[in-house]
């Protein structure tokens, strides 16, 4: 119970910090206030999950993060996913492959990046 309260208070503090940022701060981040608040509500493992799923498709982390806007889009799509349980189970498998990932909202982006490495 205390962990839930602690988590709630921590997130409340983070929201207050975001609300204190100026428009210039958001411009420097390349994100809107709405996007930052949206990221705060997402599960904490989003970065790791996107990187892991990218590897399933053969896309290295550097390629995922090379285009900032695309990286934000990948994170946003993953953050709103309703198939987290099957995703976790797939990623926990011994050798997941793209054909097992039809549920993934980023599958087309990953496939494109794999087919067109930079």
Secondary structure, 3 states (H helix, E strand, C coil): CHHHHHHHHHHHHHHHHHHCCCHHHHHHHCCCHHHHHHHHHCCCCHHHHHHHHHHHCCCCHHHHHHCHHHHHHHHHHHHCCCCHHHHHHHHHCCCCCHHHCCCCCCHHHHHHHHHCCC
